[in-house]
């Protein structure tokens, strides 16, 4: 029997932990949002300014899904208009090992790839 889980928006495909994880963060954008939050981005505007250019409607949807899954929390910092700050939960921070594994794999197997920190350092160096 396949379990039903409200936080992953319906029935899981299987009890496989890889499939379950992908059901939550396996889309094109969720891990990039987590990556940006791990690098200090907290507001919708900061997250929307990601170098990958996430469409704003998708950003709003993914933030909602990540919140429903318990990966981020949302706290209002302004009422009119409503503005929120997003923070990784412990569950969200625990994705760090996955993120590091993806970085290692990408740097090893995708020529020319570099981390956000490396890209920022290269931009600074080119300014000087």
Wavefront OBJ file of the C-alpha trace (Angstrom):
o trace
v 0.000 0.000 0.000
v 1.290 3.459 -0.920
v 1.094 6.010 1.889
v -0.815 9.261 1.632
v 1.058 12.311 2.905
v -0.496 15.791 3.041
v 2.900 17.432 3.110
v 3.902 15.939 -0.237
v 0.548 16.801 -1.875
v -1.037 13.391 -2.174
v 0.004 9.792 -2.566
v 3.664 8.917 -2.660
v 4.738 6.825 -5.617
v 6.364 4.232 -3.399
v 8.051 3.736 -0.064
v 11.460 4.277 -1.708
v 13.261 7.144 0.072
v 14.732 8.425 -3.220
v 11.273 8.594 -4.809
v 9.831 10.219 -1.680
v 12.543 12.867 -1.613
v 12.085 13.576 -5.319
v 8.334 13.932 -4.751
v 9.145 16.846 -2.436
v 12.224 18.549 -3.944
v 12.772 16.841 -7.281
v 11.390 19.561 -9.531
v 13.523 22.009 -11.482
v 13.443 24.827 -8.900
v 13.057 23.659 -5.291
v 16.683 22.789 -4.592
v 17.797 26.057 -6.202
v 15.554 27.924 -3.758
v 17.063 25.927 -0.891
v 20.547 26.671 -2.285
v 19.823 30.406 -2.321
v 18.411 30.285 1.194
v 21.558 28.468 2.366
v 23.481 31.438 0.932
v 21.470 33.937 2.973
v 18.559 34.926 0.752
v 15.401 35.341 2.823
v 12.876 37.500 0.980
v 10.778 36.852 -2.095
v 12.631 39.598 -3.968
v 16.025 38.158 -3.103
v 14.925 34.696 -4.202
v 13.388 36.059 -7.411
v 16.754 37.628 -8.280
v 18.375 34.187 -8.553
v 20.723 33.936 -11.543
v 18.587 31.142 -13.036
v 15.635 33.532 -13.431
v 12.839 31.603 -11.731
v 9.440 32.853 -12.936
v 7.621 34.598 -10.093
v 4.504 32.408 -10.297
v 6.663 29.297 -9.965
v 8.657 30.826 -7.102
v 5.435 31.515 -5.193
v 4.221 27.962 -5.808
v 7.508 26.333 -4.784
v 7.774 28.431 -1.620
v 4.249 27.341 -0.705
v 5.110 23.679 -1.385
v 8.345 23.890 0.587
v 6.437 25.441 3.478
v 3.772 22.700 3.319
v 6.549 20.083 3.365
v 8.111 21.667 6.467
v 11.297 22.686 4.665
v 10.823 26.445 5.063
v 8.900 28.682 7.404
v 7.350 32.000 6.482
v 7.168 34.973 8.842
v 5.577 38.319 8.050
v 7.863 41.318 8.406
v 5.492 43.865 6.843
v 1.684 44.013 6.836
v 0.801 46.512 4.079
v 1.538 45.197 1.546
v 2.181 41.780 3.073
v 5.834 40.766 2.873
v 7.413 37.628 4.240
v 10.805 36.349 5.225
v 11.526 32.693 4.518
v 13.800 30.592 6.693
v 15.001 27.021 6.329
v 13.763 24.683 9.040
v 15.942 21.936 10.486
v 14.418 19.664 7.851
v 15.430 22.174 5.175
v 18.932 22.592 6.568
v 19.290 18.802 6.508
v 19.207 19.038 2.693
v 22.745 20.443 2.949
v 24.352 17.030 2.524
v 22.358 16.473 -0.657
v 23.343 19.901 -1.924
v 27.031 19.242 -1.250
v 26.821 15.898 -3.056
v 25.267 17.634 -6.080
v 28.024 20.268 -6.016
v 30.727 17.612 -5.922
v 29.111 15.623 -8.728
v 28.528 18.694 -10.896
v 32.048 20.023 -10.469
v 33.468 16.612 -11.348
v 31.247 15.810 -14.321
v 30.030 19.126 -15.796
v 32.890 21.085 -17.358
v 32.946 24.776 -16.458
v 30.518 24.488 -13.557
v 31.267 26.519 -10.449
v 29.560 27.347 -7.184
v 27.801 30.639 -6.501
v 30.755 31.659 -4.334
v 33.225 30.868 -7.101
v 31.134 32.768 -9.662
v 30.925 35.796 -7.338
v 34.690 35.715 -6.760
v 35.279 35.572 -10.527
v 32.984 38.606 -11.034
v 34.870 40.550 -8.352
v 38.212 39.637 -9.872
v 37.095 40.779 -13.323
v 36.030 44.169 -11.881
v 39.545 44.857 -10.591
l 1 2 3 4 5 6 7 8 9 10 11 12 13 14 15 16 17 18 19 20 21 22 23 24 25 26 27 28 29 30 31 32 33 34 35 36 37 38 39 40 41 42 43 44 45 46 47 48 49 50 51 52 53 54 55 56 57 58 59 60 61 62 63 64 65 66 67 68 69 70 71 72 73 74 75 76 77 78 79 80 81 82 83 84 85 86 87 88 89 90 91 92 93 94 95 96 97 98 99 100 101 102 103 104 105 106 107 108 109 110 111 112 113 114 115 116 117 118 119 120 121 122 123 124 125 126 127 128
